[in-house]
Amino acid sequence: MHIHHLPEVPSSSEVEQNGYELVKMDATLLQKLEEMTLYVIELQKRIKVLEEGK
């Protein structure tokens, strides 16, 4: 099984080889956190709709 990583986030091997800029990495991780939070909110809305349909 091939393990994927988040788009726009370097893999651990890339970080090992090339290092990373802390400010850039913080900004990228904050963006991913926001994306995932919005995704969870959308899933919660969809679950609520499905539960109300029972």
Secondary structure, DSSP 8 states (H G I E B T S, - for coil): ------TTS--HHHHHHH---HHHHHHHHHHHHHHHHHHHHHHHHHHHHHHHT-
